[in-house]
């Protein structure tokens, strides 16, 4: 009988990553960043039709999970997708069948 190898920390970190992606707006943000490369909140607001404050809350969750990074350019912050695992997940998730 074969036993399963478990690593609680690994499963915890992967679950946190999936939890951060588990909202439609955050999935949309991440997919948009994958397609565009970078974007500021104003572009996301226009695309998502959500208030700036709501988008900022979602960006905070994604940043805390290590999925995106923000880079200041003058008065604006431009966000980009930084997690290679998430890039692969999004490509698979939205692949055409």
C-alpha positions in Angstrom: 0.0 0.0 0.0 1.4 3.4 -1.0 1.1 6.3 1.4 0.7 10.0 0.4 3.5 12.4 1.0 2.2 15.5 2.8 3.8 18.8 3.4 1.3 21.0 5.3 3.1 24.2 4.6 3.1 23.5 0.8 -0.6 22.8 0.8 -1.3 25.9 2.9 0.6 28.2 0.6 -1.1 26.7 -2.5 -4.5 27.0 -0.9 -3.8 30.7 -0.1 -2.8 31.3 -3.7 -6.1 29.7 -4.9 -8.1 31.7 -2.4 -6.6 34.9 -3.6 -7.7 34.0 -7.1 -11.2 32.8 -6.2 -13.1 36.0 -6.9 -14.3 36.9 -10.4 -12.9 40.5 -10.2 -9.5 39.2 -9.2 -9.5 36.6 -11.9 -10.4 39.3 -14.4 -7.6 41.6 -13.1 -5.0 38.8 -13.3 -6.1 37.7 -16.7 -6.0 41.3 -18.0 -2.5 41.7 -16.6 -1.4 38.5 -18.3 -2.7 39.8 -21.6 -1.6 43.4 -21.3 1.6 43.1 -19.3 0.9 46.1 -17.1 -2.1 48.3 -16.2 -3.0 51.1 -13.8 -6.2 51.2 -11.7 -7.9 53.7 -14.1 -7.6 51.2 -17.0 -8.9 48.4 -14.7 -11.8 50.5 -13.5 -12.9 51.2 -17.1 -12.7 47.5 -18.0 -14.2 46.1 -14.8 -16.9 48.8 -14.3 -16.1 48.8 -10.5 -15.3 51.7 -8.2 -11.6 52.5 -7.7 -11.9 51.6 -4.0 -13.2 48.1 -4.8 -10.4 47.5 -7.4 -7.8 48.7 -4.9 -9.1 46.2 -2.3 -8.8 43.4 -4.8 -5.3 44.6 -5.8 -4.3 44.5 -2.1 -5.3 40.8 -1.8 -3.4 39.9 -5.0 -0.3 41.8 -3.8 -0.4 40.2 -0.3 -0.5 36.8 -2.0 2.6 37.6 -4.1 0.6 37.4 -7.4 1.2 41.0 -8.6 3.6 43.8 -8.0 3.0 47.6 -8.3 5.5 50.0 -9.7 5.1 53.7 -9.2 5.5 55.9 -12.3 5.0 59.5 -11.4 1.6 59.7 -9.6 0.3 56.4 -11.0 1.0 52.8 -10.0 1.3 50.3 -12.7 0.6 46.7 -11.8 2.1 43.5 -13.4 1.7 39.8 -12.9 4.8 38.5 -11.1 3.9 34.9 -10.2 4.9 32.3 -12.8 2.7 29.6 -11.2 -0.3 31.9 -11.5 0.6 32.7 -15.1 0.4 29.0 -15.9 -2.8 28.5 -14.0 -4.6 31.4 -15.8 -3.4 30.2 -19.2 -4.8 26.7 -18.5 -8.0 28.0 -16.9 -8.8 30.2 -19.9 -7.5 28.0 -22.7 -9.8 27.6 -25.6 -11.2 24.0 -25.8 
